[in-house]
Amino acid sequence: MAIPANREQLLKAIQNTYARLAAELQAVPPARASDQTMEGHAGGTRMSVCDLVSYLIGWNTLVLRWTSRRAQGLEVDFPETGFKWNELGKLAQKFYADYAGHSYPALLRMLADANAGIVTLVTALDDASLYSEPWYGKYTLGRMIQLNTSSPYENARGRLRKWRSAQPGQASAALER
């Protein structure tokens, strides 16, 4: 997938990758969503589909928090308070724990809501605010949004497809898309 260079491309990337991911997530039997049978985000760990969804919710929520704090003129701890960029495996574990008490359907609704918040954010911005200047280090705001939404959505979809293909009796029409 090409890296978005303007608001229209960014919105399309977010919406298309989310729609494909949502279809894959809907095909997961809720009774299997908590099984710790998927390769985790940190080396040597296992996670569930619920954990994968929690991870996506966590990153989408961070993007919304980053932009909100920055808009208020407040300091932003990247990637998250208490975590460094080389500790993303630990941050993934935090996200799993943050949402551990929620049912699979509730997690899917939370992800849909977080994605809707991202779409609303991007829709409210123009190309200049998304792509004209660095927002964090060398990255523009648009690139930071893309790196934490559509790219992880696509990665998660690949993980789901791999996981589902390894599950007995789990082949479905969603895998054919």
N, C-alpha and C positions, 0 to 999 in steps of 0.2 A: 504494500500500500504506500502510495506517495505521501510525503509529509505535507500536511496542509500549510498553505502559504497565505490564506486569507480567511475571514470569518465564514464565508459560505462553504469553503472546503472543510473547515474545522467542524462546523455544524453537521455537514454531511457525513464526515468520518465518525463523529460521535454517535449520531443517530443510526447510521447503518451498522456499525459494529455492535452497538447496544441491541438493536433489533435481532441480529443473528445470535448474539449471546443469550438474550431473553428466551428465544425459541429453544435453544439447547437446555437452558435451565428449567424450562417448563416441562421438558421431556424426562427430567430426573424424577424417579419415584420418591415422594417424600420419605418413605420408609427407609430409603438408602442414602438420603442426603446427609445423614450424620455419621455414616461409616468412615472411619479413618483409613481409607484405602488409596488415597491419591498422594502423589509425591508432593511434599510440602514446599513452602517458599524458602525455607532454610535447609541447607544440606543435611541429609540424613534424617529428615523429619517426615511425618505423614500428616495429612490433613483430610478433612471431609469437604464435600461440596458446600456445606454450610460455612465452613471456614473460608473457602474460596470466595463466596459471596460476601462474607464479613470483611475480607481483605479489600474487595472492590468498594464496599461501602466506606471503609476507613479512608481509602485514598480519595474518593470523591468528596467526602466530608472535609478532608484536609484542604483540598483545592478551594472549596467554598470558604473555609476558615481563613486561609491565606489571603484570598482576595478581599474578604470582608475586613480583616485586620488592616491590611495595606490601605484600603479605601478610607479607613478611620484614622490613618496616620500612625497606627500602632506598629510596634516591632513584631516581626514574624520569625519564629524559630523554625528553621528548615532542617530536616523535613518535619519534625515534630519535637515539641519540648521533651528533652531528655534523650533524644536519639540523634545519631549522626548518620550521614549518608552511607557509611560503611556498616551500619547496624540494621539494615532493612529486614533481615531475617527476624531480629528481635521485635522490630516494629510490626511485622506480620503477626507474630505471636500475640502482641498486644491487641491487634485488631480482632483476632480470633476470640480472645478473652472478652473484649468489649461487647461482643454481640452473642456470646455463648448461650445466653438464656432465652434467645428468641427462636421461635419455630421457623422451619424452612419457608412456609408461606409468608410469615412476617418479614423474614430477611429479604425475600424477593420484592415485597412491597417497599421496604426501606431502600433497596437498591434502585427501584423505579423512581422513588421520590428524590433520591440523591442525584440520579441522572437527570431528572426533570429540573432540579436546581441548577445543574451545570448548563443545561440547554438554555434556561432562562438567563443565566449569567452571560453566556456567550452571545445570545441574541441581543442583550442590552448594550454590548460593546461594539465598537467599530473596528475596522481594519487597523487604523492607526494605533489604538490602545492595545490591540492584540499583537501587532507585528512590527511596529515602527522602531522600538527601542528595547534594549535588554531589560528584563523585569527581575530576573534572579540570575546573577552571574552573567553568562553569555546568552542565556535563554530568554526569549520573549515570553510574554504572558501566554500567547497562543500556543507556543511550543510546550510550556509547562503544563497547560491544560491537556494538550494532546498526550503528553508523556504519562499523564496520570488518569486518563479516561479511555480514549479509544485504543491506545496501545495495550493497556492491561486488559481491556475487554477482549481484544483479539487473542491475547495470550491465554486468557482464561478459557475462551472458547476452544482453543487447541488442547488445553489441559483436559477439559471436559470430554472432548471427542476421544482423546487417548484413553481416559479413564473408562468411558462408556464402552469403548471397543474391547476393553479387557474384562468387562463384566459379563458373566454368562447371561444370555437371554436379554441383553440390553440394546441390541441393534434396533434402530428405529428410523423412521423417515427423517428425523432431525439430522441424523448423521449423513444423509444423502444430500443435504443442502450445501 
